[in-house]
Amino acid sequence: TPAGGGGTPGLSDVDSVIEDRGDLDVVFAAGDSAANVTQSVTLPASGDNGTTITWASDNVSVIAINGTVSRPTYNDGEDATITVILTATIAKNGESDTKTFALTVRKISTSVTLSGITVSKGILQPEFNPSITTYLNAPVPFSDSATPAYNDTQSASITATATNSSSTITINNNTVTSGSEYTMSNLAVGANTATIVVTAEDGITTAAYTVTVYRAIPVFKTGAG
């Protein structure tokens, strides 16, 4: 039976299926590919030679047969991607064939851990551990000057690095790039609090770390001797 639609004129049903199978592909959103799916995909329902195309998915909770993508979540130490096999059936007047596509969907991270906290002055106590969320940074010198004065100002920097690069970080409500220094200026004598909040890629999961930056109390000699 000749093909009745677009495509190559005069093809038999078998050849129509063969040609449309060869032309068939999944259509990806901008920036996506078969190896990196983050958005829904377009699954053609027909071919140029009058074939009908139906789809099956081996994991409909991730990629539905209408192309809707629902990205699962993952945490530290878990697989960041999942592969889904889509099978297209190309058919015309009783003739049919199949074509499979392996799509790798990138999961959404729920990681809110830090891989490190470093300080520019003083000593971080205790030594950093991802499971510890409260720290003391001490002693930060009252002044960096060799001849300090009562009105000297002091600053100190904190660098927080996220375990997962997709996480975002704020320190005292200021957005900070992971692995970049955040400077606390005009430190008060005594305790100064730095609150580090890590937000996961999912935009929901958060965790807070606290660093108490302790600026030393000045000691000045008075009188002779």
Secondary structure, DSSP 8 states (H G I E B T S, - for coil): ----SSSSTT--HHHHHHHHHHH---B--TT-BTTBB-S--B--SB-TTS-EEEEEES-TTTB-TT--B---EE-TTS-SEEEEEEEEEEEETTEEEEEEEEEEEE-EE----EEEEEESSSEEES---TT--EEEEEEE-S-SSSS--TT----EEEEEEESSTT-EEEETTEEE-TT-EEEE-S--SEEEEEEEEEE-TTSS-EEEEEEEEEE-------S--
